[in-house]
Amino acid sequence: MKNIPIKIFLIIIALFSTTVANTVKAEEISGKAHDFTLKSRAGKNIRLAELAGQVVLVNFWASWCGPCRKEMPKLESLHQKYKDLGVSILGINIDNSTELADKVLKDIKVNFPVLYDPEGNTSERYQVRAMPSTYLVDKKGNFRFFHKGYLPGYELEYDKQIKQLIRE
């Protein structure tokens, strides 16, 4: 740090802070959420359209994704907090083998529904390009927020957005 003039150092810090702050912000999106029906870990099919009237957080994840593993306990906390208030959390695993997901779920206990998309049809319709990818859908079935990736603190943003959507 001795060799970096203080002005340049402060500019670097400001740019870094802005970048970190911007990574937590969600993209606001709109339009009807793409309906899907996927088999759940419990063995039953779950269809997004059947959750109309609820706020739904749809989280795409993979067994090989470190940030996904860190995020899952945070999603479970949100599930416990909001499950009786008309909020559903759906974890959609994109691995081509359900066994890979099940292995992760032995170590990371979650009670929200985990769905399997081994052919990738749903993740393709949602244009998932980062792991994890999280969408918030309002009570009318419309896309509202999108988060790409995960860093600690994203769950605070999810919490704010869920509260906003519950009030609408």
MOURRA-V754312 format. One record per residue. N is the residue number from 0. SS is DSSP state (hx for helix, st for strand, lp for the rest). Layout:
N|SS + N|SS
//
This chain:
0|lp + 1|lp + 2|lp + 3|lp + 4|lp + 5|hx + 6|hx + 7|hx + 8|hx + 9|hx + 10|hx + 11|hx + 12|hx + 13|hx + 14|hx + 15|hx + 16|hx + 17|hx + 18|hx + 19|hx + 20|hx + 21|hx + 22|hx + 23|hx + 24|lp + 25|lp + 26|st + 27|st + 28|lp + 29|lp + 30|lp + 31|st + 32|lp + 33|lp + 34|lp + 35|lp + 36|st + 37|st + 38|st + 39|st + 40|lp + 41|lp + 42|lp + 43|lp + 44|st + 45|st + 46|st + 47|hx + 48|hx + 49|hx + 50|hx + 51|lp + 52|lp + 53|lp + 54|st + 55|st + 56|st + 57|st + 58|st + 59|st + 60|st + 61|lp + 62|lp + 63|lp + 64|lp + 65|hx + 66|hx + 67|hx + 68|hx + 69|hx + 70|hx + 71|hx + 72|hx + 73|hx + 74|hx + 75|hx + 76|hx + 77|hx + 78|hx + 79|hx + 80|hx + 81|hx + 82|hx + 83|hx + 84|hx + 85|lp + 86|st + 87|st + 88|st + 89|st + 90|st + 91|st + 92|st + 93|lp + 94|lp + 95|lp + 96|lp + 97|hx + 98|hx + 99|hx + 100|hx + 101|hx + 102|hx + 103|hx + 104|hx + 105|hx + 106|hx + 107|lp + 108|lp + 109|lp + 110|lp + 111|lp + 112|st + 113|st + 114|st + 115|st + 116|lp + 117|lp + 118|lp + 119|lp + 120|hx + 121|hx + 122|hx + 123|hx + 124|hx + 125|lp + 126|lp + 127|lp + 128|lp + 129|lp + 130|lp + 131|lp + 132|st + 133|st + 134|st + 135|st + 136|st + 137|lp + 138|lp + 139|lp + 140|lp + 141|st + 142|st + 143|st + 144|st + 145|st + 146|st + 147|st + 148|lp + 149|lp + 150|lp + 151|lp + 152|lp + 153|hx + 154|hx + 155|hx + 156|hx + 157|hx + 158|hx + 159|hx + 160|hx + 161|hx + 162|hx + 163|hx + 164|hx + 165|hx + 166|hx + 167|lp
//
